[in-house]
Amino acid sequence: MPLQVGDRAPDFTLPDQQGHPVSLADLRGRRVVIYFYPKDDTPGCTKEACGFRDDFSLFEQAGIVVLGVSKDPASKHQKFIAKYELPFTLLTDADAAVASAYDSYGLKKFMGREYMGMMRHTFVIDAEGNIEQIYTKVKPETHARQILTDLGVAIAE
């Protein structure tokens, strides 16, 4: 059965862009946004990451941790972070085990071709470790702002 709002978030430990382990359990007490995305430095993924970058100070002020997750290795994450000045952590889920636990890895179709891949899904985890919000229909350009709005974070225009 797919994850639902109110469920306990599956715990995980994944390496960040420096190869250091990041564990969801270590972030207990803070709200966490975990966004799964297909691939570093591709058009949609870049728009999504830059949206989080542009609104990062609002996430920080609200005490929200932002974690991006893809199958890309740390070396690609480092280049992506440097190229777009991303101020948040990117995690490597090389075997897609964490994405699978979050129902964010599976069969995709593109131009008539089927393949297994990372879904563009986002989960907001509350301070107790429960799923507060789930986004499965993500518009990369406006996604970060949508999360902030849904969480009641004030946005100055």
C-alpha positions in Angstrom: 0.0 0.0 0.0 1.4 3.4 -0.9 2.5 5.8 1.7 -0.1 8.2 3.0 -0.2 11.4 5.0 0.1 10.5 8.7 2.3 7.4 8.1 5.6 7.1 9.7 8.3 8.2 7.2 10.6 5.3 6.2 13.9 5.9 7.9 17.1 6.0 5.8 20.8 6.8 5.8 22.3 8.0 2.4 25.6 9.6 1.5 25.5 13.3 0.7 27.5 15.1 -2.0 30.7 14.8 0.2 30.1 11.1 0.9 29.0 11.8 4.5 26.0 9.8 5.8 22.8 11.7 6.3 20.1 9.9 8.4 16.5 11.0 8.6 16.5 9.8 12.3 19.2 12.4 13.0 16.8 15.2 11.8 14.0 14.3 14.2 12.7 17.5 15.8 12.9 19.4 12.5 10.6 19.5 9.5 12.2 17.9 6.5 11.4 18.3 2.8 12.7 15.3 0.8 12.4 15.7 -2.9 13.1 12.9 -5.3 14.2 13.9 -8.8 15.4 12.0 -11.9 18.8 13.4 -12.7 21.2 16.3 -12.0 21.6 19.1 -14.5 18.6 18.2 -16.7 16.0 20.9 -17.6 13.2 20.0 -15.2 15.5 19.0 -12.3 17.5 22.2 -12.7 14.3 24.3 -12.6 13.1 22.4 -9.5 16.5 22.7 -7.7 16.8 26.4 -8.5 13.3 27.0 -7.1 14.5 25.5 -3.8 17.7 27.6 -4.0 15.8 30.8 -4.7 13.4 30.3 -1.7 16.0 28.5 0.5 16.2 31.4 3.0 12.4 31.0 3.6 12.9 27.3 4.3 15.8 28.0 6.6 13.9 30.7 8.5 11.0 28.3 9.0 13.5 25.6 10.3 12.9 23.3 7.4 15.6 21.0 6.1 15.7 20.5 2.3 17.1 17.2 0.9 17.2 16.4 -2.8 17.5 12.7 -3.7 18.6 11.1 -7.0 20.6 8.1 -8.2 23.5 10.4 -9.3 26.9 9.8 -7.6 28.4 12.4 -5.2 30.7 13.7 -7.9 27.8 14.7 -10.1 26.0 16.2 -7.1 29.1 18.3 -6.4 29.1 19.7 -10.0 25.4 20.4 -9.9 25.7 22.2 -6.6 28.6 24.3 -7.8 27.1 25.1 -11.2 23.8 26.4 -9.7 25.0 27.5 -6.3 22.6 25.1 -4.5 22.7 25.8 -0.7 21.1 22.5 0.4 22.1 18.8 0.6 21.8 16.3 -2.3 21.8 12.6 -1.4 22.8 9.6 -3.5 20.3 6.7 -3.7 22.4 4.6 -6.0 20.2 1.5 -5.9 17.0 3.4 -5.5 16.2 1.5 -2.3 15.1 4.7 -0.5 13.1 6.0 -3.5 11.4 2.6 -3.7 10.5 2.8 0.1 8.9 6.2 -0.7 7.0 4.9 -3.8 9.2 7.2 -5.9 10.9 4.7 -8.2 9.2 2.6 -10.8 8.1 2.2 -14.4 8.1 5.4 -16.5 7.2 6.1 -20.1 8.9 8.6 -22.4 8.3 8.8 -26.1 6.9 5.3 -26.3 9.7 3.8 -24.3 9.3 2.2 -20.9 12.1 2.2 -18.3 12.6 2.1 -14.6 13.4 5.5 -13.1 13.1 8.0 -10.3 9.7 9.7 -10.0 9.5 13.5 -9.3 7.8 13.2 -5.8 8.2 15.2 -2.7 7.5 14.4 1.0 7.3 16.8 3.9 8.2 15.0 7.1 7.1 16.6 10.4 9.3 17.0 13.5 8.0 13.6 14.9 9.0 11.7 11.7 5.5 11.4 10.2 4.5 12.3 6.6 2.8 15.6 6.6 2.4 16.2 2.9 2.9 14.2 -0.3 3.4 15.7 -3.7 3.2 13.3 -6.7 2.2 15.9 -9.4 5.1 18.3 -9.3 5.6 21.4 -11.4 9.3 22.0 -11.2 9.2 25.8 -11.7 6.8 26.5 -8.9 7.2 23.5 -6.6 9.3 25.0 -3.8 6.9 28.0 -3.5 3.9 25.7 -3.5 5.4 23.7 -0.5 6.0 27.0 1.4 2.5 28.2 0.8 1.0 24.8 1.8 3.0 24.9 5.0 1.9 28.4 5.9 5.3 30.0 5.5 5.0 33.7 4.9 6.3 34.8 1.5 7.1 38.4 1.0 6.5 39.5 -2.6 
